Amino acid sequence: MRKHKAEPRKRDLKLKYPPSPPCQCDICSKYCERPGWWTVEQAEKAIDAGLASRMMLEMSPDLSFGVLAPAFPGCEQAFANYRLKGCTFFHSGLCELHGSGLQPLECGFCHHERVGQGKMCHSEIESDWHSPQGTALVVHWTKITDFWIRYFKFRH
């Protein structure tokens, strides 16, 4: 797998947005209807751990960059379909990634006691993906999952 040194700003995201205490309240469980985002470094670790097949590709509205995220069920190795709800890792009120070291930064940070702070976290993770490292990881993922081959087969 490709390796790169995390830039200091990226390491700071983990400090700036620390994990919240575990919670299964209605508000926190509702967050799992839309999978949170990994940082680029976290997504690379998730790919190394064998989770590439359970990711989806989300594209920015202007198509200038993409983000690899836990998939909506049915969107594994595909583009995100925002009509779907849920996360491929969320079952019976529990997250498979919680406590594994592979939980997305955004998922770990968001909590009912952190009202309004999730938008800041999401925005900074977006900036992390809108980078040469983010682009390189998306390209790598499309190659190892045969994303484009499957996409064009499906479309024709």
Buried (B, 14 or more C-beta within 10 A) or exposed (E): EEEEEBEEEBEEBBEEBEBBEEBEEEEBBEBBEBBBBBBBBBBBBBBEEEBBEBBBBBEEEEEEBBBBBBBBBEBBBBEBEEEBEBBBBBEEEEBBBBEEEBBBBBBBBBBBEEEEBBEEBBEBBBEBBBBEBBBBBBEBBBEEBEBEEEBEEEEE
